Amino acid sequence: MSQQKPIHVIGGGLAGSEAAWQIARAGVPVILHEMRPERMTEAHQGDGLAELVCSNSFRSDDAQASAVGLLHEEMRRCGSLIMTAADANKVPAGGALAMDRDGFSEHVGDALAAEPLVELARGEIAGLPPREWDNVIIATGPLTSPGLASAISELTGAEHLAFFDAIAPIIYADSVDLDRAWFQSRYDKPGPGGTGKDYLNCPLTKSQYEAFIAALLAGDVTEFHDWERDTPYFEGCLPIEVMAERGPETLRYGPMKPVGLTNAHQPTEKPYAVVQLRQDNAQGTLYNLVGFQTKLKHGAQVEILRTIPGLENARFARLGGIHRNTFLNSPALLDGTCRLRAQPRLRFAGQMTGVEGYVESAAMGLLTGRFAVADRLGQTPDLPPPTTSMGTLLGHITGTARHRDGKALDFQPMNANFGLFPLLQPPVKKKLRKAAYGERALADLTAWLV
């Protein structure tokens, strides 16, 4: 056992689990604190580490065409536990990397349990960590316990920014009518672990789509508490009924777009809209409705979703829901290695910093774990190249993206995207640009890892 003083990581989600892994693999002891099951949250189902609360997808796995796919590859090359678990538990999902929820969580938990430098401590940290904890990563995510959240707010002197995040329903696969639905990935793209027939597709005619939109707009929705009413939604995860309120065609150009799909039952008739379902577990017995996060009441969900062709007799393993997420005004509060300026012994990681998405959160856990190790060993933390997907996310939350034309920008959660990347020099033609971003990033990452 190492004689080093342990680093404390608070929160056993994707970011905290990844941070703990990186610390232990660097030869430094770490205590990973997880409050579940002593105190549960509004969204978690169990007490497993790295539980996938919302979707089971890490989105695109294409490092040549997607910033999040590039982030996957960068993390793999950094020895990411989260990516190893995802790859080991993937299920068919077209061009996306999706995984069996239980298998993924168990993989992460088993790996950390087998690591001798990791100690798992169950129980809530209800306020600021004790003073003797001199190197702490807070990775409690958007559902931080009230006591700790209040202590952080009091310490920073700044209110949390907040937004709502919603959960999509999950359906038993054997309750889908395959005389109406068919298996196909968009443009027949197989992706990791897939065959090109990875999604269940339910087609709607124009009249069916219009009736569905009308039902959404008329459906009973969850009533918010007074303290929640002014909280904005995150634009990347809008409830379907909120999208419908923005215009009758919004869903048809979003999660219900019919492009790249041919109805196997009526190949000459192009669907007006399509609902896609993605495999949610390794057995293929559960499928989630892609992009169908919702704040509809449960009774309304069942009634409205069963109007979709193929889902008339759908049985639901989980209905959609909504919860309030919180994140810090990180550019004003954190330094370049995610330490809290007001108390540098505290570092923040994951979604609470203002990155959005599973992989982005885990990437911040990966980086902060490495930064914390450098501090413990008396070294200067080595920042990732700003040309990498990890580097652009770090720059976003620590302030490099705070201003445009001399004016301060409102800080909002951000997914990995090529809009954050420094421009290519010399310029590259648009159709080649994404691949060029990826090639530059991986070359610079390789040099950084040496």
Residue pairs with C-beta under 8 A, 6 or more apart in sequence:
1 29
1 116
1 117
2 27
2 28
2 29
2 117
4 27
4 28
4 29
4 376
5 29
5 134
5 135
5 376
6 28
6 29
6 30
6 31
6 119
7 23
7 28
7 29
7 30
7 31
7 135
7 136
7 137
7 372
7 373
7 376
8 30
8 31
8 33
8 129
8 133
8 135
8 136
8 137
9 16
9 19
9 20
9 23
9 30
9 31
9 32
9 33
9 136
9 137
9 139
9 369
10 16
10 33
10 125
10 129
10 136
10 137
10 138
10 139
10 140
10 148
11 33
11 34
11 138
11 139
11 140
11 141
11 144
11 350
12 32
12 33
12 34
12 36
12 49
12 50
12 120
13 49
13 50
13 51
13 139
13 140
13 141
13 350
13 361
14 50
14 82
14 350
14 358
14 361
14 362
14 365
15 139
15 141
15 349
15 350
15 351
15 361
15 362
15 364
15 365
15 368
16 32
16 34
16 137
16 139
16 140
16 349
16 350
16 365
17 32
17 49
17 50
17 81
17 82
17 108
17 112
17 362
17 365
18 80
18 81
18 82
18 362
18 363
18 365
18 366
18 369
19 30
19 137
19 139
19 349
19 365
19 366
19 368
19 369
19 372
20 30
20 32
20 112
20 118
20 369
21 80
21 81
21 111
21 112
21 115
21 118
21 369
22 78
22 79
22 365
22 366
22 369
22 370
22 373
23 29
23 30
23 117
23 369
23 372
23 373
24 30
24 112
24 115
24 117
24 118
25 79
25 115
26 369
26 370
26 373
27 117
28 117
28 373
28 376
28 377
29 117
29 118
29 119
30 117
30 118
30 119
31 119
31 120
31 121
32 49
32 112
32 118
32 119
32 120
32 121
33 121
33 122
33 123
33 125
34 47
34 49
34 120
34 121
34 122
35 122
35 123
35 124
35 125
35 145
36 44
36 46
36 47
36 122
37 46
37 47
37 122
38 122
38 123
38 124
39 124
39 145
41 143
41 323
42 143
42 321
42 323
43 53
43 54
43 143
43 167
43 321
43 323
44 51
44 53
44 143
45 51
45 53
46 105
47 122
48 102
48 105
48 106
48 108
48 109
49 105
49 108
49 109
49 112
49 120
50 82
50 85
50 104
50 105
50 108
50 109
51 101
51 105
52 99
52 101
52 104
52 105
52 358
53 167
54 165
54 166
54 167
54 168
54 237
54 293
55 98
55 168
55 288
55 358
56 91
56 98
56 99
56 100
56 101
56 104
56 278
56 280
56 281
56 288
57 93
57 96
57 97
57 98
57 278
58 68
58 72
58 86
58 96
58 97
58 98
58 99
58 358
58 359
59 66
59 68
59 69
59 96
59 97
59 357
59 359
60 66
60 68
60 69
60 95
60 96
60 97
61 69
61 72
61 95
61 96
61 97
61 191
61 192
62 69
62 95
62 191
63 69
63 70
63 72
63 73
63 438
63 442
64 70
64 434
64 435
64 438
65 434
65 435
65 438
66 434
67 389
67 392
67 415
67 416
67 417
67 418
67 420
67 421
67 437
68 357
68 359
68 360
68 389
68 415
68 416
68 417
70 388
70 389
70 416
70 437
70 438
70 441
70 442
71 359
71 360
71 363
71 389
71 390
71 393
71 416
72 83
72 86
72 97
72 359
73 438
73 442
74 363
74 384
74 388
74 389
74 390
74 441
74 442
74 445
75 82
75 83
75 359
75 362
75 363
75 366
75 390
76 83
76 84
76 87
77 442
77 445
77 446
77 449
78 366
78 445
78 449
80 362
80 366
81 108
81 111
81 112
82 108
82 359
82 362
82 365
82 366
83 362
84 107
84 111
85 99
85 104
85 107
85 108
85 111
86 97
86 99
86 104
87 97
87 192
88 103
88 107
89 99
89 100
89 103
89 104
89 107
89 282
90 97
90 98
90 99
90 192
90 193
91 98
91 99
91 100
91 193
91 279
91 280
91 281
91 282
91 284
92 98
92 191
92 193
92 194
92 195
92 197
92 198
92 279
93 191
93 192
93 193
93 194
93 198
93 199
93 278
93 279
94 185
94 186
94 189
94 190
94 191
94 194
94 196
94 198
94 199
95 185
95 186
95 189
95 190
95 191
95 194
96 191
96 192
96 278
97 191
97 192
97 193
98 278
98 279
98 280
100 280
100 281
100 282
100 283
101 280
101 281
102 281
103 281
103 282
112 118
112 120
113 120
124 145
124 147
124 148
125 145
125 148
126 145
126 147
126 148
127 147
127 148
127 150
127 151
128 148
128 151
128 152
128 155
128 343
128 346
129 136
129 138
129 346
133 345
134 345
135 345
135 347
135 372
135 375
135 376
136 345
136 346
136 347
137 347
137 348
137 349
137 365
137 368
137 369
137 372
138 144
138 148
138 152
138 346
138 347
138 348
138 349
138 352
139 348
139 349
139 350
139 352
139 364
139 365
139 368
140 148
140 350
140 352
141 350
141 351
141 352
141 361
142 165
142 323
142 324
142 325
142 326
142 327
142 351
142 352
143 323
143 325
144 152
144 326
144 352
149 160
149 326
152 160
152 328
153 159
153 160
155 340
155 342
155 343
156 328
156 333
156 340
156 342
157 342
158 328
158 329
158 332
158 333
160 326
160 327
160 328
161 326
161 327
161 328
161 329
161 411
161 412
162 231
162 232
162 324
162 325
162 326
162 327
163 231
163 232
163 233
163 234
163 324
163 325
163 327
163 413
164 228
164 231
164 232
164 233
164 234
164 239
164 295
164 322
164 323
164 324
164 325
165 234
165 237
165 293
165 322
165 323
165 324
165 325
166 237
166 238
166 239
166 293
166 294
166 295
166 320
166 321
166 322
166 323
167 293
167 318
167 320
167 321
167 322
167 323
168 288
168 289
168 290
168 291
168 292
168 293
168 294
168 320
169 288
169 289
169 292
169 294
169 301
169 305
169 316
169 318
169 319
169 320
170 280
170 286
170 287
170 288
170 289
170 316
170 317
170 318
171 277
171 286
171 287
171 288
171 289
171 311
171 314
171 315
171 316
171 317
172 285
172 286
172 314
172 315
172 316
172 317
173 200
173 279
173 284
173 285
173 286
173 287
174 285
175 311
175 313
175 314
175 315
176 200
176 202
176 277
176 287
176 310
176 311
176 314
177 309
177 310
177 311
177 312
177 313
178 310
179 265
180 202
180 203
180 265
180 309
180 310
181 200
181 201
181 202
181 203
181 277
181 309
181 310
181 311
182 200
182 201
182 263
182 264
182 265
183 197
183 198
183 199
183 200
183 201
183 264
184 196
184 197
184 199
184 201
184 261
184 262
184 264
185 191
185 194
185 195
185 196
185 197
185 198
185 199
186 199
186 259
186 260
186 261
186 276
187 260
188 196
188 197
188 260
189 196
190 196
190 198
191 198
198 278
198 279
199 276
199 277
199 278
199 290
200 276
200 277
200 287
200 310
201 261
201 263
201 274
201 275
201 276
201 277
202 274
202 275
202 276
202 277
202 308
202 309
202 310
202 311
203 258
203 263
203 266
203 271
203 272
203 273
203 274
203 309
203 310
204 212
204 256
204 271
204 272
204 273
204 274
204 275
204 308
204 309
205 271
205 272
206 272
208 272
208 273
208 307
208 308
208 309
209 252
209 256
209 272
209 273
210 248
211 307
212 273
212 304
212 307
212 308
213 244
213 248
213 251
215 303
215 304
215 307
216 240
216 241
216 244
216 296
216 304
217 241
217 244
217 245
219 241
219 296
219 297
219 300
219 301
219 303
219 304
220 296
220 297
220 299
220 300
221 241
221 295
221 296
221 297
221 300
222 295
222 296
222 297
222 321
222 322
224 231
228 324
231 324
233 239
233 242
234 325
234 356
234 412
234 413
236 356
236 357
236 413
236 415
237 293
237 356
238 293
239 293
239 294
239 295
239 296
239 320
239 322
240 251
240 255
240 291
240 292
240 293
240 294
241 294
241 295
241 296
242 295
243 250
243 251
243 254
243 255
244 250
244 251
251 273
252 258
252 272
252 273
254 291
255 275
255 276
255 290
255 291
255 292
256 273
256 274
256 275
256 291
257 273
257 274
258 270
258 271
258 272
258 273
258 274
261 271
261 274
262 270
263 269
263 270
263 271
275 289
275 290
275 292
275 308
275 311
276 289
276 290
276 291
277 287
277 288
277 289
277 290
278 287
278 288
278 290
279 286
279 287
280 286
280 287
280 288
286 317
289 305
292 305
292 320
293 320
293 322
294 301
294 320
294 321
294 322
295 320
295 321
295 322
296 304
296 320
298 319
301 316
301 319
301 320
302 314
302 316
302 319
305 311
305 314
306 312
306 313
306 314
325 351
326 352
327 351
327 352
327 353
327 354
327 413
328 334
328 348
328 352
328 353
328 354
329 354
329 411
330 338
330 348
330 353
330 354
330 397
330 398
330 399
330 411
331 397
331 398
331 399
331 401
331 402
331 411
332 411
333 340
333 341
333 342
334 340
334 341
334 348
334 353
334 397
334 398
335 341
335 344
335 398
336 383
336 394
336 398
336 399
337 347
337 368
337 371
337 381
337 383
337 398
338 347
338 348
338 349
338 353
338 364
338 367
338 368
338 371
338 394
338 397
338 398
339 345
339 346
339 347
339 371
340 346
340 347
340 348
347 368
347 371
347 372
348 368
349 361
349 364
349 365
349 367
349 368
349 369
350 361
350 362
350 364
350 365
351 357
351 360
351 361
351 413
353 364
353 397
354 396
354 397
354 411
354 412
354 413
354 414
355 361
355 363
355 364
355 393
355 396
355 397
355 413
355 414
355 415
356 413
356 414
356 415
357 415
357 416
359 416
360 393
360 414
360 415
360 416
363 389
363 390
363 393
363 416
364 393
364 394
364 397
366 390
367 384
367 390
367 394
370 381
370 382
371 381
374 380
374 381
374 382
375 381
382 448
383 391
383 394
384 390
384 391
384 394
384 445
384 448
385 391
385 441
385 444
385 445
385 447
385 448
386 392
386 395
386 400
386 422
387 421
387 422
387 437
387 440
387 441
387 444
388 441
388 444
388 445
388 448
389 416
389 421
389 441
390 445
392 416
392 420
392 421
393 414
393 416
393 420
395 401
395 420
396 414
396 420
397 414
401 409
401 420
402 408
402 409
402 411
403 409
414 420
418 433
418 434
418 437
421 437
421 441
424 433
424 436
424 437
424 440
428 436
